[in-house]
């Protein structure tokens, strides 16, 4: 892995190095995600619960499994899990100023009824309630473990999950199977050794020498390894909520005209072709990655994403751009500044290509490179830009993203785009518990955002993994950081 955790307390960090790929896997959650490897559609299912019911839009009654016990380490020593433990942990996570408190901010009350029932009452209807409880940040910790040192930064790491921590020092986390895990069939492996290796070149070299069985790498490393080793497999997982984000300030001339914004998009060849890797491997796209463009929504169900067919007609159509500009009566004095954050060469290249595209239809544009810190201050906080190219906000919640970025009153709606019907749809999906109906609302929302021509992501980010062919069932789909798939990975005989 490229980075490790800052400490061992799952409620005091947002680090995936702990919560998804480290010792945080020793902890369970009330719910978890079940991912269909073919469609990537995601369902929330019980983890520490055995069942749940919703008696009204604000109340969830959750039955806790009776066959779960804490790891047989001090100070828990294998005692049974109780509803009181769950309530303690959720209240701790929701504490003021805790980094993951926002996930549970809409919960008004947690109550334990006896040892095996938890009742959760919301402040307002929230269609993502179960998703938030399944989030990798919502790990269930024990009160006795917290009492040892006052927090869990230095441990002890004692959970109820499928893995137990046998070592967590420096750059190595060693996990072993929990023999008392409630599912006798999982995990398939006897253990996991997770090594933090910041250098991608070193990770790739470790793969080639079989010191490492699987690693997160770059595309070029996969392509190079495949040319030399037929036994190396690979997988690419596209994230439609990450990549190069383009924003147009709809209060600045000439971007205040819908026709101009549409014309600008016509001048840009935003879609990147998916590169080819010789032989084997799989590229998984989430609705549109074959074109490389998305609207940035962190959606866990691929059926709720606009398909790739909606994007090509919006880009790389210079003739249509000219006709749109004629109707907009663009002034010759208009001069546009494209502010690009120095997040990497890909961002700089995108901004320069956009300037060239605009010049091809007579729009003068200059590229201004600014530091990532200045980008945050001027673009995200100040909204001081004509067109901006940078990194999207790190929001894992669909509703959180829509309210923050696309709602008229959103704190990060720096494009200042306002659409009352879009606001209504955003508010409606946030309270729609029916999955099919919510999916339809989200598709309508994406249609309206795309039509508004003011914000989108190009060159959506793909995470590449390579692994030797004796590693089986490695399907690293991680909705909201969920890495439960690791319990189903297994290995055939390794040849030296």
C-alpha positions as CSV (number, residue, x, y, z in Angstrom):
1,X,0.0,0.0,0.0
2,X,1.2,3.6,-0.7
3,X,0.5,5.0,2.8
4,X,0.0,3.8,6.3
5,X,-2.2,5.0,9.2
6,X,-1.3,8.0,11.5
7,X,-2.4,6.0,14.5
8,X,-4.8,3.1,15.5
9,X,-8.0,4.9,16.5
10,X,-10.7,4.4,13.8
11,X,-12.9,7.2,15.2
12,X,-10.1,9.8,15.2
13,X,-8.9,9.5,11.6
14,X,-10.2,9.4,8.0
15,X,-7.1,7.5,6.9
16,X,-7.9,4.6,4.5
17,X,-4.5,3.3,5.6
18,X,-6.1,2.3,8.8
19,X,-9.8,1.9,8.1
20,X,-9.8,0.1,4.8
21,X,-6.3,-1.3,4.3
22,X,-4.9,-1.7,7.8
23,X,-5.7,-2.7,11.4
24,X,-9.2,-1.1,11.1
25,X,-10.3,-4.4,9.5
26,X,-10.3,-5.9,12.9
27,X,-13.5,-4.0,13.7
28,X,-17.0,-4.8,12.4
29,X,-19.8,-2.4,11.6
30,X,-23.5,-2.6,12.1
31,X,-23.9,-3.0,8.3
32,X,-21.6,-3.6,5.4
33,X,-21.8,-3.5,1.6
34,X,-22.3,-6.5,-0.6
35,X,-21.0,-5.9,-4.2
36,X,-21.9,-7.8,-7.3
37,X,-18.6,-8.3,-9.0
38,X,-20.2,-8.3,-12.5
39,X,-22.5,-5.3,-12.3
40,X,-20.8,-3.5,-9.4
41,X,-24.2,-2.8,-8.0
42,X,-24.0,-2.5,-4.2
43,X,-26.5,-3.6,-1.5
44,X,-26.3,-2.7,2.2
45,X,-26.6,-5.9,4.3
46,X,-26.3,-6.8,8.0
47,X,-22.8,-7.2,9.6
48,X,-23.3,-7.1,13.4
49,X,-27.0,-7.0,13.0
50,X,-29.3,-10.0,12.3
51,X,-32.2,-8.0,11.0
52,X,-33.7,-4.5,11.0
53,X,-37.0,-2.7,10.4
54,X,-38.1,0.8,9.8
55,X,-41.3,1.6,11.7
56,X,-41.5,5.2,10.4
57,X,-39.4,7.6,8.3
58,X,-37.4,8.5,11.4
59,X,-37.0,5.3,13.4
60,X,-34.9,2.2,12.8
61,X,-35.0,-0.8,15.1
62,X,-31.9,-3.0,14.7
63,X,-31.5,-6.5,16.1
64,X,-27.9,-7.4,17.2
65,X,-26.5,-10.8,16.4
66,X,-26.3,-13.1,19.4
67,X,-23.3,-15.1,18.1
68,X,-20.7,-12.3,18.1
69,X,-18.0,-12.0,20.6
70,X,-15.0,-9.6,21.0
71,X,-11.6,-10.9,20.1
72,X,-10.0,-13.1,22.8
73,X,-7.5,-10.4,23.8
74,X,-7.4,-8.2,26.9
75,X,-9.3,-6.3,28.1
76,X,-12.3,-7.9,26.3
77,X,-11.2,-11.5,26.5
78,X,-13.8,-12.8,24.2
79,X,-16.9,-11.5,25.9
80,X,-20.2,-11.3,23.9
81,X,-21.1,-8.2,22.0
82,X,-24.0,-6.2,23.4
83,X,-26.3,-3.5,22.1
84,X,-24.8,-1.2,24.8
85,X,-21.4,-1.7,23.1
86,X,-22.9,-0.6,19.8
87,X,-24.6,2.5,21.3
88,X,-21.3,3.5,23.1
89,X,-19.3,3.2,19.9
90,X,-21.8,5.2,17.7
91,X,-22.1,7.9,20.3
92,X,-18.3,8.1,20.5
93,X,-18.0,8.4,16.7
94,X,-20.7,11.2,16.8
95,X,-18.8,13.2,19.4
96,X,-18.3,16.9,18.6
97,X,-15.1,17.6,16.7
98,X,-14.5,13.9,15.9
99,X,-13.5,13.7,12.2
100,X,-16.2,11.1,11.3
101,X,-19.0,12.7,13.3
102,X,-20.7,14.2,10.3
103,X,-21.7,10.7,9.1
104,X,-24.0,10.4,12.1
105,X,-25.0,14.1,12.5
106,X,-28.6,13.4,11.4
107,X,-29.1,10.8,14.2
108,X,-31.0,12.4,17.2
109,X,-30.8,9.4,19.5
110,X,-29.2,6.0,20.0
111,X,-30.9,3.7,22.4
112,X,-30.1,0.1,23.6
113,X,-33.2,-1.9,24.4
114,X,-31.9,-4.9,26.3
115,X,-28.7,-6.6,25.1
116,X,-29.7,-7.2,21.5
117,X,-31.6,-4.3,20.1
118,X,-30.6,-0.8,19.1
119,X,-33.1,1.9,18.2
120,X,-31.9,4.8,16.1
121,X,-34.1,7.9,15.7
122,X,-33.3,10.5,13.1
123,X,-33.7,14.2,13.1
124,X,-35.1,14.1,9.5
125,X,-35.7,11.4,6.9
126,X,-32.4,10.3,5.3
127,X,-32.2,7.7,2.5
128,X,-28.5,7.1,3.3
129,X,-28.8,6.1,6.9
130,X,-27.8,2.5,6.4
131,X,-25.0,3.5,4.0
132,X,-23.5,5.7,6.7
133,X,-23.7,2.9,9.3
134,X,-21.9,0.6,6.7
135,X,-19.3,3.2,5.9
136,X,-15.7,2.1,6.7
137,X,-15.4,5.0,9.2
138,X,-18.3,3.6,11.3
139,X,-16.3,0.9,13.1
140,X,-17.7,-0.5,16.3
141,X,-15.2,-0.3,19.2
142,X,-15.5,-1.5,22.8
143,X,-15.7,0.8,25.9
144,X,-13.1,-1.3,27.9
145,X,-10.6,-0.9,25.1
146,X,-11.0,2.9,25.0
147,X,-10.7,3.1,28.8
148,X,-7.2,1.5,28.7
149,X,-5.4,4.6,27.3
150,X,-8.3,7.1,27.1
151,X,-8.5,6.6,23.3
152,X,-7.3,4.0,20.8
153,X,-4.4,5.8,19.1
154,X,-2.0,3.3,20.7
155,X,-4.5,0.5,20.9
156,X,-5.4,-2.0,22.1
157,X,-7.0,-3.0,18.8
158,X,-9.7,-5.5,19.9
159,X,-12.7,-5.8,17.6
160,X,-15.3,-8.4,16.5
161,X,-14.2,-8.5,12.8
162,X,-12.9,-11.4,10.7
163,X,-9.3,-10.4,11.2
164,X,-7.3,-10.0,14.4
165,X,-4.1,-7.8,14.7
166,X,-1.0,-9.8,15.5
167,X,1.4,-7.0,14.6
168,X,1.0,-3.3,13.8
169,X,4.4,-1.6,13.9
170,X,6.1,0.7,11.5
171,X,5.2,-0.1,7.9
172,X,3.8,-3.5,8.5
173,X,0.4,-4.7,9.7
174,X,-0.1,-8.4,10.2
175,X,-3.6,-9.7,10.4
176,X,-4.6,-13.3,11.3
177,X,-8.0,-15.0,11.2
178,X,-10.4,-14.5,14.0
179,X,-11.2,-18.2,15.0
180,X,-14.4,-17.0,16.7
181,X,-15.8,-15.0,13.8
182,X,-19.5,-15.4,13.5
183,X,-19.2,-16.7,9.9
184,X,-17.3,-20.0,10.1
185,X,-16.6,-19.9,6.3
186,X,-14.7,-16.6,6.3
187,X,-12.0,-15.5,5.8
188,X,-10.6,-17.9,3.2
189,X,-6.9,-16.9,3.9
190,X,-5.1,-17.6,7.1
191,X,-3.8,-14.1,7.3
192,X,-2.8,-10.9,5.5
193,X,0.6,-9.1,5.6
194,X,0.0,-5.4,4.6
195,X,3.2,-3.5,3.8
196,X,3.4,0.3,3.4
197,X,5.7,1.0,0.5
198,X,5.3,4.7,-0.6
199,X,7.3,4.2,-3.8
200,X,5.2,2.8,-6.6
201,X,8.4,1.7,-8.4
202,X,9.4,-0.3,-5.3
203,X,6.0,-1.9,-5.1
204,X,6.2,-2.9,-8.8
205,X,9.7,-4.3,-8.3
206,X,8.4,-6.3,-5.3
207,X,5.7,-7.8,-7.5
208,X,8.2,-8.8,-10.3
209,X,10.3,-10.7,-7.7
210,X,7.3,-12.3,-6.0
211,X,8.2,-10.6,-2.7
212,X,4.7,-9.2,-2.9
213,X,1.6,-11.1,-4.1
214,X,-0.5,-8.1,-5.1
215,X,0.0,-4.3,-5.2
216,X,-1.6,-1.1,-6.1
217,X,0.5,0.4,-9.0
218,X,0.3,2.7,-12.0
219,X,-0.9,1.9,-15.5
220,X,2.6,1.9,-16.9
221,X,3.8,-0.6,-14.3
222,X,1.0,-3.0,-15.2
223,X,1.7,-2.7,-18.9
224,X,5.5,-3.3,-18.3
225,X,4.9,-6.3,-16.1
226,X,2.4,-7.9,-18.5
227,X,5.0,-7.7,-21.3
228,X,7.4,-9.8,-19.2
229,X,5.2,-12.1,-17.1
230,X,2.1,-13.8,-18.5
231,X,1.3,-15.0,-14.9
232,X,0.6,-11.4,-13.7
233,X,-3.1,-10.4,-13.8
234,X,-4.4,-6.9,-13.3
235,X,-7.6,-5.0,-12.7
236,X,-8.5,-1.3,-13.1
237,X,-11.3,0.2,-11.0
238,X,-12.7,3.5,-12.2
239,X,-13.9,6.1,-9.7
240,X,-16.4,8.5,-11.2
241,X,-16.1,10.8,-8.2
242,X,-12.4,11.4,-8.7
243,X,-10.3,12.9,-11.5
244,X,-9.8,16.3,-13.1
245,X,-12.7,18.6,-12.2
246,X,-13.7,21.5,-14.5
247,X,-15.9,24.3,-13.1
248,X,-17.3,27.4,-14.8
249,X,-18.4,30.4,-12.8
250,X,-21.9,31.2,-14.0
251,X,-21.7,34.7,-12.6
252,X,-18.7,35.7,-14.7
253,X,-19.1,36.9,-18.3
254,X,-19.3,35.2,-20.7
255,X,-20.0,32.0,-18.7
256,X,-23.2,33.6,-17.4
257,X,-24.7,32.6,-20.8
258,X,-25.9,29.0,-21.1
259,X,-25.1,29.0,-24.8
260,X,-21.5,30.0,-24.2
261,X,-21.0,27.3,-21.6
262,X,-22.4,24.7,-23.9
263,X,-20.2,26.0,-26.7
264,X,-17.1,25.8,-24.5
265,X,-17.8,22.2,-23.8
266,X,-18.1,21.5,-27.5
267,X,-14.5,22.7,-28.0
268,X,-13.1,20.3,-25.4
269,X,-12.1,16.7,-26.1
270,X,-12.8,15.7,-22.5
271,X,-12.9,12.0,-22.9
272,X,-9.7,10.0,-22.5
273,X,-9.5,6.7,-24.3
274,X,-9.0,3.7,-22.0
275,X,-5.4,2.6,-22.6
276,X,-4.8,-1.0,-23.7
277,X,-2.7,-3.5,-21.7
278,X,-1.4,-6.6,-23.5
279,X,-3.3,-9.7,-22.6
280,X,-5.5,-10.5,-19.6
281,X,-6.9,-8.3,-16.9
282,X,-10.2,-6.4,-16.7
283,X,-11.2,-2.7,-16.8
284,X,-14.4,-2.0,-14.8
285,X,-16.3,1.1,-15.6
286,X,-18.9,2.8,-13.5
287,X,-21.5,3.9,-16.0
288,X,-19.2,6.0,-18.2
289,X,-15.5,5.4,-17.8
290,X,-15.0,4.2,-21.4
291,X,-15.5,7.9,-22.3
292,X,-13.6,9.1,-19.1
293,X,-16.1,11.7,-18.1
294,X,-18.5,11.9,-15.1
295,X,-20.4,14.5,-13.1
296,X,-18.4,13.6,-10.0
297,X,-21.2,12.1,-7.9
298,X,-20.0,9.4,-5.5
299,X,-22.8,6.9,-6.3
300,X,-22.5,3.3,-5.1
301,X,-25.0,1.8,-7.5
302,X,-23.8,1.8,-11.2
303,X,-27.5,1.7,-12.4
304,X,-27.9,5.2,-11.0
305,X,-25.1,6.7,-13.1
306,X,-25.7,8.2,-16.6
307,X,-24.4,5.8,-19.2
308,X,-21.5,6.7,-21.5
309,X,-23.9,7.5,-24.4
310,X,-24.9,10.8,-22.8
311,X,-21.4,12.4,-22.8
312,X,-19.9,12.2,-26.4
313,X,-22.6,14.6,-27.9
314,X,-21.5,17.3,-25.4
315,X,-17.8,17.4,-26.4
316,X,-15.5,17.8,-29.3
317,X,-18.0,19.3,-31.7
318,X,-16.3,22.5,-33.0
319,X,-19.0,23.2,-35.7
320,X,-21.7,23.2,-33.0
321,X,-19.6,25.4,-30.8
322,X,-19.4,28.1,-33.5
323,X,-23.2,28.1,-34.1
324,X,-23.8,28.4,-30.3
325,X,-21.4,31.3,-30.0
326,X,-23.0,33.2,-32.9
327,X,-26.4,32.9,-31.0
328,X,-24.7,34.1,-27.8
329,X,-23.3,37.3,-29.4
330,X,-19.9,36.9,-27.6
331,X,-18.0,40.1,-27.2
332,X,-14.5,40.3,-28.7
333,X,-13.3,42.0,-25.5
334,X,-14.1,38.9,-23.4
335,X,-10.9,37.4,-22.0
336,X,-11.1,34.3,-19.8
337,X,-8.6,33.1,-17.2
338,X,-8.4,29.4,-16.5
339,X,-7.1,28.8,-13.0
340,X,-5.5,25.4,-12.6
341,X,-4.3,23.9,-9.3
342,X,-0.9,22.3,-9.4
343,X,-2.2,18.8,-8.5
344,X,-0.1,17.2,-11.2
345,X,0.8,17.4,-14.9
346,X,-2.6,15.9,-16.0
347,X,-4.3,18.9,-14.6
348,X,-2.0,21.4,-16.3
349,X,-2.3,19.5,-19.6
350,X,-6.1,19.6,-19.3
351,X,-6.1,23.4,-18.8
352,X,-3.8,24.1,-21.7
353,X,-5.9,21.8,-24.0
354,X,-9.0,23.7,-22.9
355,X,-7.4,27.1,-23.7
356,X,-6.4,25.8,-27.2
357,X,-9.9,24.5,-27.8
358,X,-11.4,27.9,-26.9
359,X,-8.9,29.7,-29.1
360,X,-10.0,27.5,-32.1
361,X,-13.4,29.2,-32.0
362,X,-12.1,32.7,-31.3
363,X,-12.3,32.8,-27.5
364,X,-9.2,34.2,-25.8
365,X,-8.2,32.3,-22.7
366,X,-5.1,32.3,-20.5
367,X,-4.0,29.6,-18.2
368,X,-2.9,30.6,-14.6
369,X,-1.2,28.0,-12.6
370,X,-1.7,28.3,-8.8
371,X,-0.6,26.2,-5.8
372,X,-3.1,23.7,-4.4
373,X,-3.3,25.8,-1.2
374,X,-4.1,28.9,-3.2
375,X,-6.6,26.9,-5.3
376,X,-8.4,26.0,-2.1
377,X,-8.5,29.6,-0.9
378,X,-9.4,31.3,-4.1
379,X,-11.5,28.7,-5.9
380,X,-13.1,26.5,-3.2
381,X,-13.5,29.2,-0.5
382,X,-13.5,32.4,-2.4
383,X,-15.1,31.4,-5.7
384,X,-12.7,33.8,-7.5
385,X,-12.3,32.3,-10.9
386,X,-13.7,32.3,-14.5
387,X,-12.9,28.6,-15.2
388,X,-11.2,26.4,-12.7
389,X,-9.4,23.0,-13.2
390,X,-8.5,21.1,-10.1
391,X,-9.4,18.2,-7.7
392,X,-13.0,17.5,-6.7
393,X,-14.0,17.6,-3.0
394,X,-13.4,14.4,-1.0
395,X,-17.1,13.6,-0.2
396,X,-18.2,9.9,-0.1
397,X,-21.9,10.6,0.4
398,X,-24.1,11.1,-2.6
399,X,-26.5,13.3,-0.7
400,X,-23.7,15.2,1.0
401,X,-22.1,15.9,-2.4
402,X,-25.3,17.1,-4.0
403,X,-26.2,19.4,-1.1
404,X,-22.7,20.8,-0.8
405,X,-21.8,21.2,-4.4
406,X,-25.0,21.4,-6.5
407,X,-27.7,22.8,-4.3
408,X,-28.3,26.5,-4.7
409,X,-27.5,27.0,-1.0
410,X,-24.5,24.6,-1.0
411,X,-21.3,25.9,0.7
412,X,-19.2,24.5,-2.2
413,X,-21.5,25.6,-5.0
414,X,-18.7,27.9,-6.3
415,X,-20.1,27.9,-9.9
416,X,-23.1,29.7,-8.3
417,X,-25.4,27.7,-10.6
418,X,-29.0,27.9,-9.4
419,X,-31.9,25.7,-10.6
420,X,-35.0,25.5,-8.3
421,X,-36.0,22.2,-9.9
422,X,-32.6,20.7,-9.3
423,X,-32.8,21.8,-5.7
424,X,-36.2,20.1,-5.4
425,X,-34.9,16.8,-6.9
426,X,-31.8,16.9,-4.5
427,X,-34.1,17.3,-1.5
428,X,-36.5,14.6,-2.7
429,X,-33.8,11.9,-3.2
430,X,-32.4,12.6,0.2
431,X,-35.7,11.5,1.8
432,X,-36.6,8.7,-0.7
433,X,-36.1,5.3,0.9
434,X,-37.3,3.3,-2.1
435,X,-34.1,2.4,-4.0
436,X,-35.7,2.3,-7.4
437,X,-37.4,5.6,-7.0
438,X,-34.3,7.2,-5.6
439,X,-32.3,5.9,-8.5
440,X,-34.7,7.6,-11.0
441,X,-34.4,10.9,-9.1
442,X,-30.6,10.7,-9.2
443,X,-30.7,10.1,-13.0
444,X,-33.0,13.2,-13.4
445,X,-30.5,15.1,-11.2
446,X,-27.6,14.2,-13.4
447,X,-29.5,15.1,-16.6
448,X,-30.1,18.6,-15.2
449,X,-26.5,19.0,-14.1
450,X,-25.2,18.0,-17.5
451,X,-27.7,20.3,-19.2
452,X,-26.5,23.2,-17.0
453,X,-23.0,22.8,-18.6
454,X,-21.1,24.2,-15.6
455,X,-19.3,21.4,-13.7
456,X,-18.0,18.0,-14.6
457,X,-15.0,15.6,-14.2
458,X,-12.8,14.6,-17.1
459,X,-10.2,11.9,-17.0
460,X,-11.9,10.0,-14.2
461,X,-9.4,8.3,-11.9
462,X,-8.7,4.7,-12.3
463,X,-6.9,2.6,-9.6
464,X,-4.8,-0.2,-11.0
465,X,-3.8,-3.4,-9.2
466,X,-1.7,-6.2,-10.3
467,X,-1.4,-9.6,-8.8
468,X,0.0,-13.1,-9.5
469,X,-2.4,-15.6,-11.1
470,X,-2.3,-17.7,-7.9
471,X,-4.3,-15.0,-6.2
472,X,-8.0,-15.7,-6.7
473,X,-11.2,-13.6,-6.3
474,X,-9.4,-10.3,-5.9
475,X,-12.2,-7.9,-6.7
476,X,-11.2,-4.5,-5.1
477,X,-14.5,-2.7,-5.3
478,X,-14.6,-0.5,-2.2
479,X,-17.9,1.4,-1.7
480,X,-17.3,4.0,1.0
481,X,-14.0,2.3,1.9
482,X,-15.5,-1.2,2.4
483,X,-12.8,-3.9,2.0
484,X,-14.9,-6.9,3.0
485,X,-14.0,-8.5,-0.3
486,X,-10.6,-9.4,1.3
487,X,-12.3,-12.1,3.3
488,X,-13.1,-14.0,0.1
489,X,-9.6,-13.8,-1.5
490,X,-7.8,-17.1,-1.7
491,X,-4.6,-18.5,-3.0
492,X,-3.7,-21.5,-5.0
493,X,-0.1,-22.9,-4.7
494,X,2.5,-20.2,-5.1
495,X,5.5,-21.2,-7.3
496,X,8.8,-19.6,-6.6
